Amino acid sequence: MKTISIFILLIYWSIMIFAPVISKDVKMSRAKINNTKIVELKPRS
């Protein structure tokens, strides 16, 4: 039982630590996609 609780705590803390990093990466990738879309639309219009 102790090993399972320690394992769950490790997963929980890894999520808590990496969630902001992953969200920043997602925001950066979304910003890059938006920038490329804007660049592609400008010559057409």
N, C-alpha and C positions, 0 to 999 in steps of 0.2 A: 504493500500500500504506500509506503514512503517513497519508493522508487517512482511509482506512477505520479504521485503528487509533485515530486521534484521535476519530473519530465514535463508535466503540465505547466509548472511555474516557468521552466526554461522556455517553452513555446510562447507563453504569455509575455514574458519580458522581451523575447526576441521580436515579437510583433509590436510591442510598445516602442521598442528602440527603432525598428526599421520602417514602421508605418509613415512617419514624417519624411524620411528619406525617399521612400517610394512615391509618396504624394508629390514631393518636389520634382522627381524625375517625370512623373506623369504630366505635371503642369508645364514643365520645360518642353516635353515632346508635343503637347497640345499647342503651345505657343509657336513652336517651329512649324507645325502643320498649318496653323492659321496664317503665319507669315508667308509660307509657300503658296497658299491659296490666294492671298491678297496679291502676291507678285504675279501669279498666273492670270488673275482677272484684270489687272491693270492694262496690259497691252490690248486685250480684247475690247475694252470699253474706251 
